[in-house]
Amino acid sequence: MALASIYGCKKSSTSTAIPCDPAISYSKTVKSILVTNCTQSNCHDGNNLTSLANYDIAHHGATQIKSDVSSGRMPSGGSLTSTDKSAIICWIDNGARNN
């Protein structure tokens, strides 16, 4: 009986995930998110660290970008909106294409 009540109190999962649109593009969506949130603070602008405004660099670092964005580690000093996070993750999950 006690075991049943423990399992009965299991917190239900409510997902607020934004559906992934495979048409999300680097040039129309992802680049502007990266430029606005990652290069304006003089971090990933090419002066101190690699420029995430460059597709080849963003593509090469896609796995790390996904990890940092998902965990909230980046951007430093702030967080992306859930829409921006979802767009970046969706773009990476769909091959991080240069479209």
QUIKARA-V581551 format. One record per helix or strand of 3 or more residues. SS is the DSSP state (~ for helix, > for strand). FROM is the first residue (numbers start at 0). LEN is the number of residues. Records with the same first field share a line. If there is no record, write none. Layout:
SS = FROM-LEN, FROM-LEN
This chain:
~ = 1-7, 25-14, 54-6, 61-10, 81-12
